[in-house]
């Protein structure tokens, strides 16, 4: 199964957007799926379900990029700058495709508020906008990771 398919499958099986993207794109030899799902839980729904922060598909992708290229200690200081650059590239590409990197901007309402959450469910935003966000994040990540940037 391709990583994008895995991300979409996880999302359709009630994982949040951040969990779906990060678990599908994690370095499997370094981190098991259950641990990836746990780590990314907090970043779903615009961070902690608040609806006002960064889209979880974006945070999941940033976690995956950081896992692959990030700074693992003082001896890898140069990796921090490069990882930040990759993160900005990802966010720029995501914003071009989805119009924003922020949950509330993308959905047009703040799902951290109970009435808005119910409205989002009724409008099927999780099945449309959020599925598109997971797909877009996956496509962009796939391109970035397959380029295998040092």
C-alpha positions, 0 to 999 in steps of 0.5 A: 500500500502506498503511503498516501493510501495508508494516510487516507485509510487511517483518516477514514478509520477515525484517526485524526489528520495529523495521526494519519499523515505522520503514521503513514510517512514515519520512518518505520524502522525507527518508530512503530505505528502505535507510537506515531499515532500517540505522538501525533494525537495532540495535533489533530483538529487544528491542534488539540481539537481547538480548530484555531491552529495549524491543520493537522495534516500539516503538523503530521507532515512536518513531524515526518519531515523532522523525523527524516531530516531533523536535528538529533543532537548538537552534532547535527546542528546544520540539520535544524536549519535545513529542516526549517527550510523544508518545513517552510517549503512544505507549508508554502506548497500546501497553502498553494493547494489548500488555500491555507495551513490553518484549520479554521481558514480551511474549514471556514469555521472553528471546530473547537466550538461545539456548534461549529463542530456539529455544523462541520459534521453536517456539512461533511467537511471532514469527508471533503476538505479534510480528506483533501488536506490529507491527500494534499499533504501526502502528495507533497510529502511523497514528492519531497521525500522521494527527492531524498534531499540530504 
